[in-house]
Amino acid sequence: MPIENVLLSVDDKEKAFNLQALFENSPSPVLISNLSQRIVFTNPAADRFFRTGTTKLIGSSIRTLFSTTELTEYTEQTEDNQTNWNSVIQTPMRFSARTISEQLNCEIQQSPIRNCAGSVEYILFVVLQILGKPGMEQTLKALQRITSSRDLTFEQRVEKILSLGVGHFGLPIACLSRVEGKLYTVMHVIDPKHQVQPGMTFDLADTYCDRVMKADKAVGYHHFSQSHSKSHTCFHHFGLEAYIGAPIYVDGTRFGTITFSSPEPTTAFEPTDLEVIELFASWIGHEIAREGDINSLERAQHELERLASEDPLTRLLNRRSIERWFKTESARAARYKLTMSAGLLDIDNFKKINDSLGHDAGDRVLVELASLCRHELRETDAVARWGGEELLFLFNHTSTDEAETVLSRIASHFRELDLGDEVSSQEFTFSAGIVPVRPAETLTAVVSRADSALYTAKRAGKNRIVRAE
């Protein structure tokens, strides 16, 4: 039906309003779109507000003017969903409106326009008030607040920077990528339709970022299908009309890109837009470098802590670490009345191995035994190099019978140890003593009793495990 004869409500069946006459003198900008979001009517106030003529707006998408993720929900709505239309459209919402050279925040009211049968046929948009103009200065202040905040993690800062760009450029899709050779990897993304997810990879040549990487500077397309680059394969793959992106450098090395885009065209980008996204890219690069420095420091700290807690040869816990472990776990066992057992192991005839084959061979035997122990123990247990060829075991929630089973299994594998040379001609065995850990007992006392059991095993002929109470 002709737009001039649209009825404003079902109750007004007797009245038909000529829209031009109705909104001609309205001080508020008014636009009407069809259900496909294409503009079919504007009043003079709207033409002045958006600084363009009626002929340029008619037929264009409402998203060209108002950037919002909610609008995408209406594209597939039909007049059969009248309940949803009412509940969604009559709610005032805020959008980011882009004019030719600036961005305005405004509040608009959306309302359905129904035909005589009561079906929604058009959507009325009225700009109620201008809420502010977040220009370049305001955006940069927000960027500084984000990057200088100590309360935000790296991930949160990146997310806020991308959200800031979405608002500034009025484009709903934001992406931070890593480019390595010909591979494009999505690291962080804001996509209302969730079509792009972090971790997704693409051939760089198929992406819009291919243009950015080749130009090695900020690039913007406000209407890609009308540009000189319209034949590029990226438009076929992604169908984005509006796109602005810039390369990210980290410590002088090109890292990837930051981009903002939309499937709908937008107004032409100004030089200040390119400056803003280059600043975004610079700050993102700085954040990535800073995060890398922090991670390097954390890795170095963890490595120092590991070196301080481990025996350098076997990579088992050292004395200080297992003493700290015992203090914590024995207190827990006493509090909850849990069983703990301890075992002290000594390699049989280890001096003979060192004397006949050399200390390097002895070290290899120790390293292999340590590996067997790590493989057989649970994460809740602990083993340390107590001294020389002695290993100390602490078993959480374990009786002496169960501890003996574990050590017997290790002994069996140790006897079958094959080092692939003359060392393997030796017979590898060990002796061990196992004792229960008593409530409030010190580690020194526990080790003393385990050592007595170990001595008994040695005197009985070695290659055996002795349990004591």
C-alpha positions as CSV (number, residue, x, y, z in Angstrom):
1,M,0.0,0.0,0.0
2,P,1.2,3.6,-0.6
3,I,3.2,4.9,2.3
4,E,1.2,8.1,2.3
5,N,-1.9,6.2,3.3
6,V,-0.4,4.1,6.2
7,L,-2.7,4.1,9.3
8,L,-0.9,4.9,12.5
9,S,-2.9,2.5,14.6
10,V,-5.6,-0.1,14.3
11,D,-8.0,2.2,16.1
12,D,-7.7,4.9,13.5
13,K,-9.4,2.9,10.7
14,E,-11.4,5.9,9.7
15,K,-8.5,8.2,9.4
16,A,-5.7,8.2,6.8
17,F,-2.8,10.6,7.4
18,N,-0.5,12.0,4.7
19,L,2.9,11.5,6.3
20,Q,4.5,14.5,4.7
21,A,1.8,16.8,6.1
22,L,1.9,15.1,9.5
23,F,5.7,15.4,10.0
24,E,6.6,18.3,7.7
25,N,6.9,20.8,10.6
26,S,8.0,18.4,13.3
27,P,11.2,19.7,15.0
28,S,12.3,16.2,15.6
29,P,14.0,14.1,12.9
30,V,11.6,11.4,11.7
31,L,12.4,8.4,9.5
32,I,10.2,5.5,8.5
33,S,11.6,2.1,7.3
34,N,10.0,-1.0,5.9
35,L,10.5,-4.4,7.6
36,S,13.7,-4.9,5.7
37,Q,15.1,-1.8,7.4
38,R,15.2,0.2,4.2
39,I,14.2,3.9,4.7
40,V,11.1,4.9,2.8
41,F,10.4,8.3,4.3
42,T,12.3,11.2,6.0
43,N,11.1,14.6,7.1
44,P,13.0,17.9,6.6
45,A,14.3,17.8,10.2
46,A,15.9,14.4,9.5
47,D,17.5,15.7,6.3
48,R,19.0,18.6,8.2
49,F,20.1,16.4,11.1
50,F,21.9,13.9,8.9
51,R,23.2,16.6,6.6
52,T,22.0,14.9,3.5
53,G,19.2,15.1,1.0
54,T,16.1,12.9,1.0
55,T,17.2,11.2,-2.2
56,K,20.4,9.9,-0.5
57,L,18.5,8.4,2.4
58,I,15.5,6.9,0.7
59,G,16.2,3.2,0.0
60,S,19.3,3.1,2.2
61,S,19.5,0.9,5.3
62,I,18.6,2.4,8.7
63,R,21.8,0.9,10.0
64,T,23.7,3.4,7.8
65,L,22.6,6.0,10.3
66,F,22.1,4.1,13.6
67,S,24.6,1.5,14.7
68,T,23.1,-1.0,17.0
69,T,23.2,-4.8,17.5
70,E,19.5,-4.9,18.4
71,L,18.4,-3.9,14.9
72,T,19.7,-7.1,13.5
73,E,17.0,-8.9,15.4
74,Y,14.3,-7.2,13.3
75,T,15.5,-8.2,9.8
76,E,13.7,-11.5,9.8
77,Q,10.7,-10.5,11.8
78,T,7.3,-10.8,10.1
79,E,3.9,-9.3,10.8
80,D,3.0,-12.7,12.3
81,N,5.2,-11.8,15.3
82,Q,3.1,-8.8,16.4
83,T,3.6,-9.5,20.1
84,N,7.4,-9.4,19.7
85,W,7.2,-6.3,17.6
86,N,5.4,-4.4,20.4
87,S,7.6,-5.7,23.2
88,V,10.8,-4.8,21.4
89,I,10.1,-1.8,19.3
90,Q,8.3,0.4,21.7
91,T,11.2,0.4,24.1
92,P,13.4,3.6,23.9
93,M,17.0,2.7,23.1
94,R,20.2,4.6,22.6
95,F,22.1,4.3,19.4
96,S,25.2,5.8,17.9
97,A,24.4,8.0,14.9
98,R,27.1,8.7,12.3
99,T,26.8,11.8,10.2
100,I,29.1,12.8,7.4
101,S,32.0,13.7,9.6
102,E,31.0,13.1,13.1
103,Q,29.4,10.7,15.5
104,L,26.4,11.6,17.7
105,N,24.9,9.8,20.6
106,C,21.1,10.1,20.5
107,E,18.0,8.6,22.0
108,I,15.3,7.4,19.6
109,Q,11.9,6.0,20.0
110,Q,10.8,3.2,17.7
111,S,7.1,2.4,17.1
112,P,5.3,0.0,14.7
113,I,3.0,1.5,12.0
114,R,0.2,-0.9,11.2
115,N,-2.1,-1.1,8.3
116,C,-5.9,-1.4,8.4
117,A,-5.7,-5.1,9.2
118,G,-3.6,-4.4,12.2
119,S,-0.4,-5.9,10.8
120,V,2.9,-4.2,11.2
121,E,4.0,-2.8,7.9
122,Y,6.5,0.0,8.7
123,I,8.7,1.2,11.6
124,L,8.7,4.8,12.8
125,F,11.9,6.3,14.1
126,V,11.8,9.6,16.0
127,V,15.0,11.2,17.3
128,L,14.0,12.4,20.8
129,Q,17.2,14.1,21.9
130,I,20.9,14.4,21.3
131,L,22.8,13.0,24.3
132,G,26.3,14.1,23.4
133,K,29.0,14.0,20.9
134,P,31.9,11.6,21.7
135,G,34.5,13.2,19.5
136,M,38.1,12.3,19.2
137,E,39.1,14.0,22.4
138,Q,36.5,12.1,24.4
139,T,37.5,8.8,22.8
140,L,41.2,9.4,23.6
141,K,40.3,10.2,27.2
142,A,38.4,7.0,27.5
143,L,41.3,5.1,25.9
144,Q,43.7,6.6,28.4
145,R,41.5,5.6,31.3
146,I,41.3,2.0,30.0
147,T,45.0,1.6,29.5
148,S,46.1,3.2,32.7
149,S,43.7,1.2,34.9
150,R,45.4,-1.1,37.3
151,D,42.2,-2.9,38.1
152,L,41.8,-4.4,34.7
153,T,43.4,-7.5,33.4
154,F,45.0,-7.6,29.9
155,E,41.9,-9.4,28.5
156,Q,39.6,-6.8,30.1
157,R,41.6,-3.9,28.7
158,V,41.5,-5.3,25.2
159,E,37.7,-6.0,25.4
160,K,37.1,-2.4,26.6
161,I,39.3,-0.9,23.8
162,L,37.4,-2.9,21.2
163,S,34.0,-1.8,22.7
164,L,35.3,1.8,22.7
165,G,36.0,1.5,19.0
166,V,32.6,0.0,18.3
167,G,31.0,3.1,19.8
168,H,33.4,5.6,18.2
169,F,33.1,4.3,14.7
170,G,29.5,3.2,14.9
171,L,30.4,-0.3,13.5
172,P,29.2,-3.3,15.4
173,I,32.0,-5.8,14.7
174,A,35.4,-5.5,16.2
175,C,38.4,-7.8,15.8
176,L,41.9,-8.1,17.1
177,S,44.0,-10.5,15.0
178,R,47.4,-12.2,14.9
179,V,49.0,-12.4,11.5
180,E,51.8,-14.9,11.0
181,G,52.9,-15.3,7.4
182,K,49.8,-16.1,5.4
183,L,47.7,-17.2,8.4
184,Y,45.2,-14.8,10.0
185,T,44.0,-15.8,13.5
186,V,41.2,-14.2,15.5
187,M,42.4,-13.4,19.0
188,H,39.6,-11.2,20.4
189,V,36.3,-10.3,18.7
190,I,33.0,-8.5,19.3
191,D,30.4,-9.9,16.9
192,P,26.7,-9.5,17.7
193,K,25.8,-12.5,15.5
194,H,28.6,-14.7,16.9
195,Q,29.7,-15.7,13.4
196,V,33.3,-15.1,14.2
197,Q,34.9,-16.7,17.3
198,P,38.4,-16.4,18.9
199,G,40.7,-19.0,17.6
200,M,39.2,-19.1,14.1
201,T,41.8,-19.0,11.3
202,F,41.6,-17.8,7.7
203,D,43.9,-17.4,4.8
204,L,45.2,-13.8,5.1
205,A,44.6,-13.3,1.3
206,D,40.9,-13.9,1.8
207,T,40.5,-11.2,4.5
208,Y,40.1,-7.5,4.5
209,C,43.2,-7.3,6.6
210,D,45.2,-8.3,3.5
211,R,44.6,-4.7,2.3
212,V,45.9,-3.3,5.6
213,M,49.0,-5.5,5.7
214,K,49.9,-4.6,2.1
215,A,49.3,-0.9,2.7
216,D,51.1,-1.1,6.1
217,K,48.9,1.7,7.4
218,A,45.3,2.4,8.4
219,V,42.8,1.7,5.6
220,G,39.1,2.5,5.5
221,Y,36.2,1.6,3.2
222,H,32.8,3.1,3.9
223,H,31.1,1.3,1.0
224,F,33.3,-1.6,-0.1
225,S,31.2,-2.8,-3.0
226,Q,31.4,0.7,-4.5
227,S,35.2,1.0,-4.0
228,H,38.0,0.2,-6.4
229,S,38.8,-2.9,-4.2
230,K,35.3,-4.4,-4.7
231,S,36.7,-7.4,-6.7
232,H,38.9,-8.5,-3.8
233,T,38.0,-12.0,-2.6
234,C,37.4,-10.7,1.0
235,F,34.0,-9.2,0.0
236,H,32.9,-12.6,-1.5
237,H,33.9,-14.4,1.8
238,F,32.6,-12.0,4.4
239,G,30.3,-9.4,2.7
240,L,31.3,-6.5,4.9
241,E,30.5,-3.1,3.4
242,A,32.1,-0.8,6.0
243,Y,35.6,-1.6,7.2
244,I,38.4,0.3,8.9
245,G,41.6,-1.3,10.1
246,A,45.2,-0.7,11.1
247,P,48.3,-2.8,11.6
248,I,49.5,-3.5,15.1
249,Y,53.2,-3.4,15.9
250,V,54.7,-4.9,19.0
251,D,58.3,-3.9,19.8
252,G,58.9,-2.9,16.2
253,T,57.6,-6.1,14.7
254,R,54.3,-6.3,12.9
255,F,51.9,-8.4,15.0
256,G,48.5,-8.3,13.4
257,T,45.6,-5.9,13.0
258,I,42.7,-4.2,14.8
259,T,39.5,-3.7,12.7
260,F,36.0,-2.5,13.0
261,S,33.4,-3.4,10.4
262,S,29.7,-3.8,9.4
263,P,27.8,-5.6,6.7
264,E,26.1,-2.3,6.0
265,P,27.8,0.7,4.4
266,T,28.4,3.8,6.5
267,T,29.3,7.4,5.8
268,A,32.7,8.3,4.4
269,F,35.6,8.0,6.9
270,E,37.5,11.2,7.7
271,P,41.3,11.5,8.2
272,T,40.6,11.8,11.9
273,D,39.0,8.3,11.8
274,L,42.2,6.9,10.4
275,E,44.2,8.7,13.1
276,V,42.0,7.3,15.8
277,I,42.3,3.7,14.7
278,E,46.1,4.1,14.4
279,L,46.1,5.3,18.0
280,F,44.0,2.2,18.9
281,A,46.5,0.0,17.2
282,S,49.4,1.7,18.9
283,W,47.8,1.3,22.3
284,I,46.9,-2.4,21.6
285,G,50.5,-3.0,20.6
286,H,51.7,-1.3,23.8
287,E,49.3,-3.5,25.8
288,I,50.5,-6.7,24.1
289,A,54.1,-5.8,24.7
290,R,53.4,-4.9,28.3
291,E,51.6,-8.2,28.8
292,G,54.5,-10.0,27.2
293,D,56.9,-8.3,29.7
294,I,54.7,-9.2,32.6
295,N,54.4,-12.8,31.4
296,S,58.1,-13.0,31.0
297,L,58.7,-11.8,34.5
298,E,56.1,-14.2,35.8
299,R,57.7,-17.1,34.0
300,A,61.1,-16.0,35.3
301,Q,59.7,-15.9,38.8
302,H,58.1,-19.3,38.5
303,E,61.4,-20.7,37.1
304,L,63.3,-19.2,40.1
305,E,60.7,-20.7,42.5
306,R,61.0,-24.1,40.7
307,L,64.8,-24.0,40.9
308,A,64.7,-23.1,44.5
309,S,62.3,-26.0,45.3
310,E,63.8,-28.8,43.2
311,D,66.9,-31.0,43.2
312,P,68.8,-29.9,40.1
313,L,69.7,-33.4,39.0
314,T,66.5,-35.4,39.5
315,R,64.0,-32.6,39.4
316,L,62.4,-34.0,42.5
317,L,61.6,-31.8,45.5
318,N,64.6,-30.8,47.7
319,R,64.7,-31.1,51.4
320,R,63.4,-27.6,52.1
321,S,60.4,-28.1,49.8
322,I,59.4,-31.5,51.2
323,E,59.7,-30.1,54.8
324,R,57.3,-27.3,53.8
325,W,55.0,-29.9,52.1
326,F,55.0,-32.1,55.2
327,K,54.2,-29.3,57.6
328,T,51.1,-28.4,55.6
329,E,49.8,-31.9,54.8
330,S,50.5,-33.5,58.2
331,A,48.5,-30.7,59.8
332,R,45.7,-31.4,57.4
333,A,45.9,-35.1,58.2
334,A,45.8,-34.5,61.9
335,R,42.8,-32.1,61.6
336,Y,40.7,-34.6,59.6
337,K,42.2,-37.8,61.1
338,L,43.6,-39.0,57.8
339,T,46.3,-41.6,57.3
340,M,49.8,-40.7,56.1
341,S,52.8,-43.0,55.5
342,A,56.4,-42.3,54.8
343,G,59.1,-44.3,53.0
344,L,62.9,-43.9,52.8
345,L,64.5,-45.5,49.8
346,D,68.3,-46.2,49.2
347,I,69.7,-47.6,46.0
348,D,71.6,-50.8,46.6
349,N,75.4,-50.9,45.8
350,F,75.2,-47.4,44.4
351,K,78.9,-46.7,45.3
352,K,79.9,-49.7,43.2
353,I,78.1,-48.2,40.2
354,N,79.9,-44.9,40.7
355,D,83.3,-46.5,41.2
356,S,83.1,-49.0,38.3
357,L,81.2,-46.9,35.7
358,G,81.7,-43.4,36.8
359,H,79.6,-40.7,38.4
360,D,77.8,-39.9,35.1
361,A,76.4,-43.4,35.0
362,G,75.3,-43.0,38.7
363,D,73.6,-39.8,37.8
364,R,71.7,-41.5,35.0
365,V,70.5,-44.2,37.3
366,L,69.2,-41.6,39.8
367,V,67.5,-39.6,37.0
368,E,65.7,-42.7,35.7
369,L,64.6,-43.8,39.2
370,A,63.2,-40.3,39.8
371,S,61.2,-40.6,36.6
372,L,59.8,-43.9,37.6
373,C,58.7,-42.4,41.0
374,R,57.0,-39.5,39.4
375,H,55.1,-41.8,37.1
376,E,53.8,-44.0,39.9
377,L,52.9,-41.4,42.5
378,R,49.7,-39.5,42.7
379,E,49.5,-35.7,42.6
380,T,48.6,-35.8,46.3
381,D,51.9,-37.6,47.2
382,A,55.4,-36.2,47.3
383,V,58.9,-37.5,46.7
384,A,62.2,-35.7,47.4
385,R,65.9,-36.4,47.0
386,W,66.8,-36.6,50.6
387,G,70.5,-37.0,50.1
388,G,73.0,-38.9,47.9
389,E,71.1,-41.9,46.6
390,E,68.3,-41.7,49.1
391,L,64.7,-40.7,48.2
392,L,62.0,-39.7,50.8
393,F,58.4,-40.5,50.0
394,L,55.3,-39.1,51.7
395,F,52.0,-40.7,50.9
396,N,48.7,-38.9,51.6
397,H,45.7,-40.9,52.8
398,T,47.7,-44.0,52.5
399,S,48.4,-47.0,54.8
400,T,51.8,-48.6,55.1
401,D,50.4,-51.6,53.2
402,E,49.3,-49.4,50.3
403,A,52.7,-47.5,50.4
404,E,54.5,-50.8,50.2
405,T,52.5,-51.8,47.1
406,V,53.6,-48.5,45.4
407,L,57.2,-49.0,46.2
408,S,57.2,-52.6,45.2
409,R,55.8,-51.6,41.8
410,I,58.6,-49.0,41.4
411,A,61.2,-51.7,42.5
412,S,59.9,-54.0,39.8
413,H,60.3,-51.4,37.1
414,F,63.7,-50.4,38.5
415,R,65.0,-53.9,38.1
416,E,64.0,-53.9,34.5
417,L,65.7,-50.6,33.8
418,D,67.5,-50.6,30.4
419,L,69.9,-47.7,29.8
420,G,71.2,-49.2,26.5
421,D,74.9,-49.6,27.3
422,E,77.2,-51.3,29.8
423,V,75.3,-49.7,32.6
424,S,72.4,-52.0,31.8
425,S,74.5,-55.0,32.7
426,Q,74.2,-54.0,36.3
427,E,71.4,-55.2,38.5
428,F,69.4,-52.2,39.9
429,T,67.7,-52.7,43.2
430,F,66.9,-50.7,46.2
431,S,66.0,-51.2,49.8
432,A,63.3,-49.2,51.6
433,G,61.8,-48.6,55.0
434,I,58.1,-47.6,55.5
435,V,56.5,-46.2,58.6
436,P,53.1,-44.6,59.4
437,V,53.2,-40.8,60.3
438,R,52.0,-40.3,63.8
439,P,49.9,-37.3,64.9
440,A,52.0,-34.2,65.8
441,E,55.2,-36.0,64.7
442,T,58.0,-34.0,63.2
443,L,59.5,-34.9,59.9
444,T,62.8,-35.5,61.6
445,A,61.2,-38.1,63.8
446,V,59.4,-39.7,60.9
447,V,62.6,-40.0,58.8
448,S,64.5,-41.4,61.8
449,R,62.0,-44.2,62.2
450,A,61.9,-44.9,58.4
451,D,65.7,-44.9,58.4
452,S,65.7,-47.6,61.1
453,A,63.4,-49.7,58.9
454,L,65.6,-49.1,55.9
455,Y,68.7,-50.2,57.9
456,T,66.8,-53.4,58.8
457,A,66.2,-54.1,55.1
458,K,69.9,-53.6,54.3
459,R,71.0,-55.9,57.0
460,A,68.5,-58.5,55.8
461,G,70.2,-58.7,52.4
462,K,69.0,-55.6,50.6
463,N,66.6,-55.6,47.7
464,R,63.6,-55.5,50.0
465,I,61.1,-53.3,51.7
466,V,60.5,-53.4,55.5
467,R,57.5,-51.9,57.3
468,A,57.7,-50.7,60.8
469,E,55.2,-49.2,63.3
